[in-house]
């Protein structure tokens, strides 16, 4: 095996081994985050614990992999952590994994 092939194989192995480490990182939520059940509605409205609420103009929804998720792609209801802005609108939402949902909110 040539030196180049050996280096590519080592880089590939390192990348594969790094994936589980990234997946196991715990997400940190702000101290003022609240827990609720969210169902998307007609943008920018959503239902949170049975009440119609609004997503703030700069609001973001993070999926279970902590990537930004557009509300239009969401279906069903989700257990979430969320924060509110000064106007009472929802500014950040984190869709929880089953493991995160089992843990008590702080």
C-alpha positions, 0 to 999 in steps of 0.5 A: 500500500502506498503512503498516500493510500495509508494516509487516506485510510487513517484519515477515514478511520479518524473521521469515523471514530469522531462521529460517535463522540460528536453525537454524545455531546450534551446540549446546554440549555439556558437557565431561563428555558421552559419545557412544553409541548409544541405543535407547528401552525401557520407561520409564525404561529405555533401551539405551545401547551395548548395555547397559540403563541408566536415565533419572534421575527428572529426566532429559531427552531433547533432539531434534535441534532441541534441544526436549525429546522424551518417550521414548515418542515415540522409535523406532529407535536414535540417535547421542547425547551423554549425561551421567550423574548421581552415581548413574550414571543418565542425566540428559541426552541429546542426539539428534545431527544427522547433522552433529554425529554425524560430528564427534568428541566432545571 
